[in-house]
Every structure is written in structure tokens, then in C-alpha cells.
Amino acid sequence: MEAQAQGLLETEPLQGRDGDAVGSADFSSMLSEEEKEELKAELIQLEDEITTLRQVLSAKERHLVEIKQKLGMNLMNELKQNFSRSWHDMQTTTAYKKTHETLSHAGQKATAAFNNVGTAISKKFGDMRRK
């Protein structure tokens, strides 16, 4: 499960992705050595905080899975519930109701037509037997 939870977390450092947002501007020449050191320390602290938050999130996700298992909730049950809820929601839409009525009416008409055809064929066979 931990591998699955780790898959949800991003492992790429922010500086790797967001470096393009700053562009190729070189701000380091505008900073004093003291400011550079402060920024490096802040960067290290932020990276540590991000790592800690990832670990906390991972632990919470594991705890969530444990609780769901204790409650008997699993992926299949959740999918069934979602499907049932979606099916119910769809059945209550106006479009579904109109389509259902139309198809039901068409089915009744088709049944009546087949009964009439069946009756006519039976009558025809009966007439042919009598001749």
C-alpha cells in the first residue's frame, strides 16, 4: 500500500519544475552573500517542510485505508455505491423519464402489433386448414 500511496505523492522538487517560471534571469548577481545564505537556508527549510508534509500525508493515507478496511469499505463497495448513486441520479433526470415513457409506449405498440400479426397468421392457417 505504501508504494501505492507514494505514487500519489510528487517526488520532484519544486525548484526542478518551477525553474522555468523564473526564466533565465540571474538574480544572484543582485544579491549580497548574506542574502544568498539566507535564501539557501530558507530553501533548505522549505524542502524539509515539504518532505515532512509528504510523510504526514502518506501516514494519513495509510490510516484512511486502515479505517476503510475496518469498516468493510473497499474499492469494489465504493464502485458499487458510486454506480448505484449515478444510476439513481440518471433515472431521475427528465430526459431519462421522457425516453423511458417513449420506449415503454413504443414497446406496448409493438407488442400489440405482433399480437395482431400473430392473430392474423393463426386465422389464416385456420382458414387454410378448413379448405
Sequence and secondary structure as in RCSB ss.txt:
>XXXX:A:sequence
MEAQAQGLLETEPLQGRDGDAVGSADFSSMLSEEEKEELKAELIQLEDEITTLRQVLSAKERHLVEIKQKLGMNL
MNELKQNFSRSWHDMQTTTAYKKTHETLSHAGQKATAAFNNVGTAISKKFGDMRRK
>XXXX:A:secstr
 HHHHHHHS  S HHHHHHHHHTT   GGGS HHHHHHHHHHHHHHHHHHHHHHHHHHHHHHHHHHHHHHTT  H
HHHHHHHHHHHHHHHHTSHHHHHHHHHHHHHHHHHHHHHHHHHHHHHHHHHHHHH 
